[in-house]
Structure formats: structure tokens, C-alpha cells
Amino acid sequence: MPQIHPHSYAKTLYLEPVDGIALPPFKPGQFLTFQLAIENQGQARTIVRCYSLSDRPAPEGYRVTIKRVPAPADQPHLPPGASSTHFHDRLHEGDILRIKAPSGHFHIDDDAKVAVVLIAGGIGITPMMSMLRWCLDEQPERTVHLYYGLRHSGEVAFKSSLEAMSLRHPQFHLNVVYSRPDANDVKGRDYQHAGHISVDLLRQSLPHGRHLFYVCGPAVMMESLVPGIAAWGVPEHDIHYEAFGPATVRLAPDAPTKPVDAGLNPLEVRFQRSGRTVMWDGQDANLLEFAERQGISVESGCRSGSCGSCETRLISGTVRYLQSVDHDIRPGHCLLCVGQPASFITLGA
Ligand SMILES: Cc1cc2nc3c(=O)[nH]c(=O)nc-3n(C[C@H](O)[C@H](O)[C@H](O)COP(=O)(O)OP(=O)(O)OC[C@H]3O[C@@H](n4cnc5c(N)ncnc54)[C@H](O)[C@@H]3O)c2cc1C
């Protein structure tokens, strides 16, 4: 049952079990998958979205922090984000939510000897808050550097907690980075660096030695920063990242860089359970959108290859992926949300 703490930019929800039974534990950095019954243009609809746990694990409950997602600036006629609008405008304290147990590979390593660098862009701060709070409580000797990139103070979440933690814990180094500070934002007081989080900034401000990097932020930040950290010489196994939506962080060498132009070369997609065969005509970004447009019922979640909700049996044919997949796909299955047919295919759906 949520208690809701409003903020103009993001809303924080405290969740507790309705039946009083202990909630499944989680690793700092993991996310919850919500199944929401919403109303869209007068029609009831169920949607699935993932939200990172934004506090350290605690037996009393879960915390998530949800940013309001408006219509894109260049398409103001579109409806705003369905789930975030539901959380911001329609959900009330005491409402009951359907939530899948915590999951995800993006979680902090527990080797207290290795310093941690948490890099967050915008609402990508949520998994970092969980990791940070856990580290400061459970591994008080561990050095933690947080780089938190935003445009200005109007977008900061957890400002007072972060400042209080940096005063209380000398081994926690807070670096707030504003790309477009407001007239009232004061460098040294409200933020430490101007510009964007970059490898140059990391090189200049981090001490020498091994660090584990955790990165979460918008696609544009991830797509430049993650390969940049690797190019700086950080071994791949010390770099961990999660995108909250579609992001081509690192393409496999043989992955295509452009969507399949199936409009010129239509491919047959057979949905075995639904008994439908439809031509992939290239209108959809991926097989999930394609199935949904045909009215074929498929599970879905993060839509970015992380949660595995849309894993579906691939009975025949080949599926290719346009972005890295952060989920161990079972043999004989495929992920619809980031997949496109590379041949005629038959799916279990
Ligand atoms: C692992 C993971 C963890 C996450 N953690 C967090 C978190 O901690 N906090 C958080 O805030 N978010 C988090 N997210 C993102 C979150 O899951 C949602 O993606 C986000 O809230 C947007 O969902 P929505 O339903 O509000 O927007 P959607 O309804 O999915 O809409 C997204 C955008 O598309 C626009 N749109 C609407 N209709 C159309 C159309 N016809 N054509 C084109 N565009 C359209 C909307 O206006 C909006 O701008 C996480 C995602 C993942 C994968």
C-alpha cells in the first residue's frame, strides 16, 4: 500500500505488503515490475513498467521514486507517460498495487575493498540511492563517489538526504554536475561542477586506483560515457550500467546499426498460440510493438531488454537485436521488446 511523497519533478512511494508477510529481499540497484490497470482514452488497459528501488533493503517495505514524464517537447499533442501520470495524478495512499518481486542484474558488488563510482543522469539516481545508502550503512569504510548530472536544481531528487550523507560520511564524495544552472544555483553550494559528466571530469576528480563503475542515465549519456570509461582503460568487468529505456550502449560487433528495412522485404511472423500469421512490414520498432498492434496478447515490462517479461518461445527462425540485452535469454526463446525478425519466424505467442 503506497504512502506518497510528492515533489514537482519526481514522486516517492513507500510500499508495504497488504498481508503483512515479509517482502522478498533485493540487492541494491535492482528494480520492481509493476502491473498497472489504467484508463486510456476511456478504455481500461493493463500496462507493465519497471521502477528501481530507491532505498537500501529494509524489512519494512520498498521505496520507489518516479519522475513525471510529459509528452515529448516536439510532439505536445501526444498523451503524457501513461504509468508516470498514473502514479503522479491518480494513485492514492492506501491503493493496492500488483508488483513482481525485485529483479535485475544491475546491483552493487559487495567487495568493500574496492571503491565505488556511482554515475547518475537525471532519474537514473534511483538505483544509486539504494546502492549508496546500503554502502554507507553496511560498508562504512568503503569509498563512494557519486556523480549526479542534471540540468539545474529544479530537477534534483534527494537533495537534502545527499547533502546530509556527504556531511556525515567523510568517505562519501558528492559531485553534483549541472549543465544549465538556474540563476539562483550557486557553484560550490548547490553543485560542484558545470557541464556534463565526462571521462575528463572523472579523470580530473577521481584518485588513482581501481574503482567499480555503476552508470544509469538517459541514452545519450550512457551511449557516450560507458564506451568512454572503457576506452579510458577501465576493464569491462568493472563497468556496470543500466538504461531505463532504449539505449544502444554497446552493440555486439555483428549487430546491425539500423533497423531491418522489412518494408522492402516483408517477413512472415507466425504467432502459433494465437493462430495468426502477419507480415512484418517494418512499421514497428520491435516485435513487441508489432504483436501489440496486431492485438496479440504478450507480456511486456521494461521495453529495454532488461526485465525479461516479454521473453517468448522462438519456435523457428532468427531474431536480431538492435541494442544490448541485459537478460539471459533461455535457449529457444527471444526478447520481443528489443528484437526484430531476421528471417521468417514462428513465435510461441
Ligand atoms: C530497469 C528500469 C528501471 C527504471 N527505474 C525508474 C525509476 O526508478 N524512476 C523512473 O521515473 N523511471 C524508471 N524507469 C522508467 C520507467 O519504467 C518508465 O519507462 C517511465 O516511467 C515512462 O513510462 P510511462 O508509462 O510514464 O511513459 P510511456 O507511456 O511509456 O510514454 C513514454 C513517452 O512516450 C510518449 N508517447 C505517448 N504516446 C506516444 C506515441 N503514440 N508516440 C510516441 N510517443 C508517445 C509519452 O508522452 C512519453 O513522453 C525504469 C525503467 C527500467 C527499464
The ligand as a Tripos MOL2 file, in Angstrom:
@<TRIPOS>MOLECULE
LIG
   53    58     1     0     0
SMALL
NO_CHARGES

@<TRIPOS>ATOM
      1 C1         15.0440   -1.2990  -15.1630 C.3       1 LIG1
      2 C2         14.2910    0.0170  -15.1940 C.ar      1 LIG1
      3 C3         14.2270    0.8090  -14.0480 C.ar      1 LIG1
      4 C4         13.5520    2.0480  -14.0790 C.ar      1 LIG1
      5 N1         13.5210    2.8210  -12.9570 N.ar      1 LIG1
      6 C5         12.8930    4.0120  -12.9740 C.ar      1 LIG1
      7 C6         12.8580    4.8310  -11.7990 C.ar      1 LIG1
      8 O1         13.3980    4.4920  -10.7590 O.2       1 LIG1
      9 N2         12.1720    6.0160  -11.8710 N.ar      1 LIG1
     10 C7         11.5600    6.4380  -13.0190 C.ar      1 LIG1
     11 O2         10.9550    7.5080  -13.0190 O.2       1 LIG1
     12 N3         11.6040    5.6750  -14.1520 N.ar      1 LIG1
     13 C8         12.2350    4.4710  -14.1430 C.ar      1 LIG1
     14 N4         12.2330    3.6830  -15.2600 N.ar      1 LIG1
     15 C9         11.4660    4.1200  -16.4430 C.3       1 LIG1
     16 C10        10.0060    3.6650  -16.2980 C.3       1 LIG1
     17 O3          9.9380    2.2560  -16.3210 O.3       1 LIG1
     18 C11         9.0990    4.1700  -17.4270 C.3       1 LIG1
     19 O4          9.6960    3.8560  -18.6590 O.3       1 LIG1
     20 C12         8.8340    5.6670  -17.3420 C.3       1 LIG1
     21 O5          8.1790    5.9860  -16.1160 O.3       1 LIG1
     22 C13         7.9380    6.1090  -18.5120 C.3       1 LIG1
     23 O6          6.7990    5.3120  -18.5200 O.3       1 LIG1
     24 P1          5.3530    5.9230  -18.8270 P.3       1 LIG1
     25 O7          4.3800    4.8180  -18.8740 O.co2     1 LIG1
     26 O8          5.0680    7.0740  -17.9090 O.co2     1 LIG1
     27 O9          5.5670    6.5530  -20.2640 O.3       1 LIG1
     28 P2          5.0460    5.9100  -21.6420 P.3       1 LIG1
     29 O10         3.5690    5.8360  -21.6500 O.co2     1 LIG1
     30 O11         5.8180    4.6790  -21.8860 O.co2     1 LIG1
     31 O12         5.4690    7.0800  -22.6410 O.3       1 LIG1
     32 C14         6.8310    7.4090  -22.8300 C.3       1 LIG1
     33 C15         6.8710    8.6730  -23.6960 C.3       1 LIG1
     34 O13         6.2330    8.3970  -24.9490 O.3       1 LIG1
     35 C16         5.3110    9.4560  -25.2440 C.3       1 LIG1
     36 N5          4.2320    8.9280  -26.0790 N.ar      1 LIG1
     37 C17         2.9440    8.6590  -25.7390 C.ar      1 LIG1
     38 N6          2.2530    8.2120  -26.8150 N.ar      1 LIG1
     39 C18         3.1220    8.2030  -27.8390 C.ar      1 LIG1
     40 C19         3.0320    7.8650  -29.2150 C.ar      1 LIG1
     41 N7          1.8810    7.4270  -29.7420 N.pl3     1 LIG1
     42 N8          4.1350    8.0060  -29.9800 N.ar      1 LIG1
     43 C20         5.3070    8.4320  -29.4610 C.ar      1 LIG1
     44 N9          5.4580    8.7720  -28.1720 N.ar      1 LIG1
     45 C21         4.3900    8.6430  -27.3750 C.ar      1 LIG1
     46 C22         4.8480    9.9450  -23.8990 C.3       1 LIG1
     47 O14         4.3620   11.2720  -23.9850 O.3       1 LIG1
     48 C23         6.1360    9.8840  -23.1060 C.3       1 LIG1
     49 O15         6.9210   11.0390  -23.3300 O.3       1 LIG1
     50 C24        12.9130    2.4670  -15.2640 C.ar      1 LIG1
     51 C25        12.9770    1.6520  -16.3980 C.ar      1 LIG1
     52 C26        13.6600    0.4480  -16.3690 C.ar      1 LIG1
     53 C27        13.7230   -0.3960  -17.5980 C.3       1 LIG1
@<TRIPOS>BOND
     1     1     2 1
     2     2     3 ar
     3     2    52 ar
     4     3     4 ar
     5     4     5 ar
     6     4    50 ar
     7     5     6 ar
     8     6     7 ar
     9     6    13 1
    10     7     8 2
    11     7     9 ar
    12     9    10 ar
    13    10    11 2
    14    10    12 ar
    15    12    13 ar
    16    13    14 ar
    17    14    15 1
    18    14    50 ar
    19    15    16 1
    20    16    17 1
    21    16    18 1
    22    18    19 1
    23    18    20 1
    24    20    21 1
    25    20    22 1
    26    22    23 1
    27    23    24 1
    28    24    25 2
    29    24    26 1
    30    24    27 1
    31    27    28 1
    32    28    29 2
    33    28    30 1
    34    28    31 1
    35    31    32 1
    36    32    33 1
    37    33    34 1
    38    33    48 1
    39    34    35 1
    40    35    36 1
    41    35    46 1
    42    36    37 ar
    43    36    45 ar
    44    37    38 ar
    45    38    39 ar
    46    39    40 ar
    47    39    45 ar
    48    40    41 1
    49    40    42 ar
    50    42    43 ar
    51    43    44 ar
    52    44    45 ar
    53    46    47 1
    54    46    48 1
    55    48    49 1
    56    50    51 ar
    57    51    52 ar
    58    52    53 1
@<TRIPOS>SUBSTRUCTURE
     1 LIG1         1 GROUP 0 **** ****
